[in-house]
Amino acid sequence: MKLIKTTGLILFITGFITFNYTFFLSNYELTRNIVSEQIPDGLQESFTQEASSIIDNTISSSFKFIAELDKAFETINAQVLDAYAVSDNELDELLNAAQKDGQYVLTEDVVKSVFNGNDEATAFKQKAIIDYGSWLFGTTYSTKDELNNNLSGVVDNIRKYGIINQKGFDRYKIKDIKTSITKAATKSPVKDNPWLFILLTYGLCIVGASMYILPKLNEGKPGIKNNGIFKSAMHNKGWLGILTGTYLILFYIFLYYYPEYMLNWIIMVDPISILLKGSNGGRFFLYGFIYTLSILVMGVRMIIKYRHSKYQIVRTFSVMFFQTAFAFLIPEILLRLNQPYYDFKNIWPLDYDFFFDNELSTLVSNGSIGIFMLGWGITLIVIGVPVFVYFFGKRWYCSWVCGCGGLAETLGDPYRQLSDKSLKAWKIERYSIHGVLVFAVLMTIGVLYTYFSGLGSLLGVNTYIIRETYGAWIGAGFAGVVGTGFYPLMGNRVWCRFGCPLAAYLGIVQRFKSRFRITTNGGQCISCGNCSTYCEMGIDVRWYAQRGQNIVRSSCVGCGVCSAVCPRGVLNLENASEGNRTTTPIVITGREVKAVNS
């Protein structure tokens, strides 16, 4: 068995090294045909001129190639701003035109009187000020400076967002175009032989991991064993764990913020994407593919490890199924059928862009199936969550369905003992997770206002800035970079515990209106501490068990591991009547103890 495990480890490391080596295995050749295919018509001439140093030349470094692309985009955007931005003289002219009887009132007619030319730039400025500054119209200002302060903000917003979005390359266009251009210009063995590299990377990793995991069936009894886990370099924040965490953090940073550098990895899975949806994949197809493989392979490990617990076996099969079918295969197949991409198990506010105007427009424009998807999503939010949480607690989603929870329970299982159980961590958790929920709600109010009103700002705040901030810092940074990258540093449920707004929503319902609880038999507790040690949500389970008190915590995801690792059967997950969840006196060794609300 040891030989099989050693061979498996060698195969896995070989596949992993090959995978990372392909990151650098490219040259880049940007042709004029690629420019004509990727760059909008009105900007092709400018781009060809600014990127002349790399056009029709072979570049060996992705960093140099992309740096030249960035330089071209920045130069073109600067030229566009010079042509379409409202100048200081034009702003002053607007302020003077708004003066009437010693006061200042900006109206649409005033704007049209100042910008009354027929050229493209003047027409753009007129429309932009009306679109971005209509909230100022009709308001009376006593001084020129008062109006100037507000109008200057409008002009700045037009400069930062309106001009670049419409006439140049905004940050989203740049990211997509850079990725498309770099992919088209890539010349590499991976692009020529993708199936070969799939076998040399994913194939070796899967075979190697399986050979390492399967022999555990014959290695003693199932369940958690504390055999040197807190002396492990991988499992207790040692050098190997820190190295693993650093790699995961870097992977997520490149995935979300710099996908143009990982084109070989994206190109490698294109054949699989073509099989599923009939077209090449992108960075999120790559991510979904790796994500699903991780849950499937590590799910096998989870089942073997907890094979003494029927609950853990069924729960693990559940997250493997929902991730593979609902999060990966079905959405891709829907695209092949020319239907909207949709994950039927994803729920707002975790699915934070569900109410974005582009998402709503896509669903509404796709007829009955789009309307069904929209109705399905709203029904889950309004009816599904409270009803299912009432009967089963938040575990029905967080531990049985959710992809984030699925990855945490499988890939993240070796790190569950690293969760912080301190009171300080609990206090931070409550403020953090509910703060993100409030942020998500406010953002959604803003984007719905934009969708129905057609205006880009609410109370003077640009709703696009709000959604961009949430997406970058919460959706990508917190949920991805921190949420997964910190597995080896802070445990496997960092995102679920401190950031997930859906977990906060589920938790509020579970805490105050649910039949779910973990019951304890304090008379049998021997205070071994396994339950608290392996609680991934940082709950001091032993504290409750010693007192025979039901565990009713909004953060509890009902994973059941505390029960699975208890040597005395003290803990049981139950769905009973709501009555006496937290206030029934409990008798322990002849003493009556009043249960404490938590």
PyMOL commands that set and color helices and strands:
alter all, ss='L'
color gray80, all
select helices_A, chain A and resi 2-24+32-38+41-50+62-84+88-97+108-114+120-136+144-167+171-185+189-192+194-218+229-231+239-257+259-261+263-268+270-277+283-305+310-336+357-365+367-392+395-398+403-410+413-418+423-453+463-485+487-490+494-498+501-512+522-524+530-533+541-547+561-564
alter helices_A, ss='H'
color red, helices_A
select strands_A, chain A and resi 27-29+58-59+99-100+103-105+140-141+186-187+457-458+461-462+516-520+571-575+586-588+591-593
alter strands_A, ss='S'
color yellow, strands_A
deselect
rebuild
show_as cartoon
